[in-house]
Structure formats: C-alpha cells, structure tokens
Amino acid sequence: MIRKTSAEDGSELRWFKSSYSDSSNSNECVEVATMLGAVHVRDSKNVEGSQLALTRQAWADFVAHASGS
C-alpha cells in the first residue's frame, strides 16, 4: 500500500536509516519509521514523497527475505 501521511496519521514519525547505509552517499537509501501498528518506508531522496506502510509482520517477513534469513 502506498500512502502519504498527514498530521492526523503520523507526520511526526521519527525516521532512521540503516547502519549499513553508505555513509559516502547517505541520500541513496530508504528510511524507516515505526508506529504502534505499522512500519513506514520512504525514499531518502524524496522525503516529502509517498511512503509505503506495512504491518509489522510484513516488514519482518521482508527483512528476513532480504537478508537471506
């Protein structure tokens, strides 16, 4: 699901980048923010753009698959 947050549903998210992000080019990665029932993902090059909101389980499944676990 792609969505853009508003003041009512989480515009005050605390975004972070992975410690594995390339520090020489820190704008070329994704940023992640967590809320009670969801994990939000956005492109660090377009922080005002759309976000992907996933359930915590969907995010855990994605990370496990991406890391080969």
C-alpha positions in Angstrom: 0.0 0.0 0.0 1.3 3.4 -0.9 0.2 6.4 1.1 1.2 9.8 2.2 0.9 10.6 5.9 -0.9 13.7 7.3 -0.9 15.4 10.7 -3.7 13.0 11.8 -1.9 9.8 11.0 1.8 10.2 11.7 3.6 13.1 10.1 5.6 13.3 13.3 7.3 10.0 12.6 10.9 9.5 13.6 12.8 8.4 10.6 16.1 6.5 10.6 18.5 4.9 8.1 20.2 1.6 8.4 23.7 1.4 9.8 24.5 -0.4 6.6 23.8 2.7 4.5 26.7 4.0 2.5 28.0 7.0 4.5 29.7 8.5 1.5 26.3 8.9 -0.2 23.7 8.9 2.6 20.9 10.1 0.3 20.7 6.9 -1.6 18.8 4.6 0.7 15.5 4.1 2.3 14.4 5.5 5.7 12.2 3.6 8.1 9.8 4.8 10.9 7.8 2.7 13.2 4.4 3.2 14.8 2.3 1.0 17.0 0.8 -1.0 14.2 2.9 -0.2 11.2 6.3 0.3 9.7 6.7 3.2 7.2 9.3 3.2 4.5 10.3 6.1 2.3 13.0 7.1 -0.2 15.6 9.3 1.4 16.0 11.3 -1.9 12.3 12.3 -1.7 11.3 12.6 1.9 8.1 14.6 1.0 7.0 11.9 -1.4 4.9 8.8 -0.9 5.5 6.3 1.8 5.0 2.6 1.9 3.1 1.5 5.1 3.5 -2.2 6.1 2.2 -4.2 9.0 5.0 -5.1 11.4 4.7 -8.8 10.3 5.0 -7.9 6.6 8.1 -5.8 7.4 9.7 -8.6 9.5 9.0 -11.0 6.6 10.5 -8.6 4.1 13.7 -8.0 6.2 14.1 -11.8 6.7 13.8 -12.4 3.0 16.1 -9.6 2.0 18.8 -10.6 4.5 18.5 -14.3 3.4 17.4 -15.4 6.9 
